Amino acid sequence: MALNGIDVASYQAGYKVGKAGGSFVIVKATQGTNYLNPEYGTQVKQTLAAGKKLGIYHFAQGGSAVAEAKYFLSKAKKSVGKAILVLDFEGSAVNRGVAWAKTWLDYVYQQTGVRPLIYMGLADENRLNWSPVAKNYGLWIAQYNNYNRVSGYHPRSMYGSVKHWKTIAIFQYTSAGKLSGWGGNLDFNVFYGSKATWDKYAKTGDKSKAKSKKKTYLKAAKQVQARAGINRYYDTAFKRKENHYKKGTVFDIAKVVKYGKITRLKLANGMYITANASLVKKLK
């Protein structure tokens, strides 16, 4: 069983996506922390009114992963539980690496109970080690053979193969698709599953259990090691960043300090890092 569909953004302004051929539409919602697709509301309404399956995505800019996730959820919250959620991870944002993408995905899951998909090109999937992400999040992969016109849906086999996922959720096989009612190019996708399968990807899980993970903060530590790339700050509010440190970096802790309902780790030099146990591991 497979479903055909398109993904759209502001470039398709004026296109009545509800009348487009196919079973689903994936709509761009946000980018970075200050861009909202001006067609987002219209495209979502048309998709749902037509009885099509809905997906919504965030285009990663590469700033703060948590800030971008928060911005996405602030705009997409009404569709949570109705739509597949997606992180579009391409372009310069890929330079931030797997840890950045995982932070975004984990935050969205923690807040909604929905496990998002991640979108990327086949080359990036092959090049980077996605093992920490592949075990919990589905894949939407893009691979084009050429840019020749494709009239109507004609799914094909992918040239090449993925290295870190056992299965693919969605395959974007061309960016030069043509459908009635729109003169420009469209991205064509095939979803490997039924409408019921789509709904499982969109469905919220145990939100309370997911949220409990993000509330685990170290209460005591003399030395910690970064589980992923983390930032060091001059202040407990984390507004004045000093530098970014790679996974595996070891920090000596002067003391654990309170910051509202959570804690921060104060270093001997007076700077601060996160006490989130999912980001730092206690060594002493």
C-alpha positions, -999 to 999 in steps of 0.1 A, spaced: 0 0 0 13 35 -9 0 70 -11 10 98 -35 12 134 -26 29 168 -28 47 192 -4 41 229 -8 53 263 5 47 299 -3 60 292 -39 26 275 -45 6 306 -34 -27 305 -53 -27 268 -60 -58 251 -46 -40 222 -29 -72 206 -18 -80 199 -55 -46 186 -64 -43 150 -72 -30 127 -46 -38 116 -10 -17 140 11 -2 174 12 28 184 34 28 221 41 58 243 51 49 260 84 81 278 96 117 285 91 142 295 117 126 316 145 108 344 127 94 331 94 59 318 89 48 306 55 21 332 46 1 305 28 3 281 57 -32 286 71 -48 285 37 -29 254 26 -37 235 58 -74 244 56 -77 233 20 -59 201 27 -81 191 56 -113 203 39 -106 180 10 -102 150 33 -65 146 25 -38 136 49 -18 165 63 19 169 71 36 201 83 72 209 83 99 233 98 128 243 76 159 243 98 179 275 98 207 263 121 203 287 151 192 273 185 175 240 179 152 244 209 143 280 199 134 268 164 114 239 178 95 262 201 87 286 172 75 257 151 52 245 178 38 279 185 25 280 149 17 243 144 0 235 178 -35 234 163 -24 207 139 -7 184 164 -24 151 164 -39 157 130 -6 160 110 27 143 105 53 167 119 86 170 100 120 186 104 134 197 70 171 193 75 191 205 44 213 233 32 236 251 56 218 238 87 233 203 80 266 217 91 252 218 127 252 180 125 232 151 138 231 164 174 213 196 164 186 176 145 182 152 174 178 181 198 150 196 177 133 162 172 135 153 209 121 187 220 91 184 197 85 148 209 88 159 245 63 186 241 37 168 219 41 131 223 45 129 185 76 116 170 84 138 139 99 126 107 132 141 94 137 151 58 171 151 41 188 143 9 203 108 3 238 121 3 235 136 38 219 104 51 248 84 38 275 109 49 266 114 86 260 89 114 223 90 119 221 60 142 210 81 173 181 95 153 171 64 132 161 43 162 133 68 172 123 89 142 111 81 107 128 92 75 116 113 45 143 109 19 149 129 -12 168 116 -43 164 129 -78 177 112 -110 174 144 -131 151 174 -135 131 162 -164 94 169 -163 72 142 -146 35 145 -155 13 129 -129 26 106 -102 50 79 -112 69 66 -82 101 48 -90 128 29 -71 155 50 -54 189 51 -70 212 42 -41 202 31 -6 199 45 30 225 34 55 209 41 89 172 34 85 157 0 79 127 15 62 117 48 46 85 65 54 83 89 25 104 92 -8 106 125 -27 115 114 -62 113 146 -82 111 183 -79 98 187 -115 63 172 -111 33 185 -130 -3 184 -120 -34 199 -135 -42 234 -121 -6 245 -115 18 257 -141 49 255 -120 70 226 -107 59 204 -77 77 180 -55 62 145 -59 63 121 -30 53 85 -22 43 75 13 49 38 20 18 30 39 -19 33 42 -40 63 55 -41 44 89 -3 42 89 -2 80 83 -25 85 112 -1 65 134 28 88 126 6 118 134 -10 104 166 2 117 200 17 92 223 23 92 260 29 130 264 34 129 301 61 102 298 78 121 271 78 153 290 92 137 321 125 131 302 132 168 297 127 176 334 156 155 346 184 179 358 215 171 378 212 181 414 248 174 423 280 169 402 317 176 404 325 167 368 303 161 337 308 151 301 287 165 272 265 139 256 261 161 226 273 195 215 265 221 241 270 259 247 288 276 275 273 309 288 282 339 309 249 340 327 223 316 341 196 328 318 217 315 288 213 348 269 251 355 266 268 326 248 305 323 252 313 293 230 301 259 217 317 227 228 317 193 211 303 160 224 326 144 248 340 176 263 346 173 301 338 201 324 348 205 361 318 218 381 322 244 410 286 240 421 251 234 410 229 265 411 191 270 410 176 287 380 138 289 385 125 254 388 156 238 372 194 239 378 225 251 360 261 240 364 285 267 374 321 262 363 352 272 381 357 301 357 323 315 367 305 304 335 275 282 331 264 251 312 232 231 312 224 206 339 200 187 316 208 150 321 200 142 285 228 166 274 254 161 301 265 129 319 278 129 355 313 116 358 319 125 395 
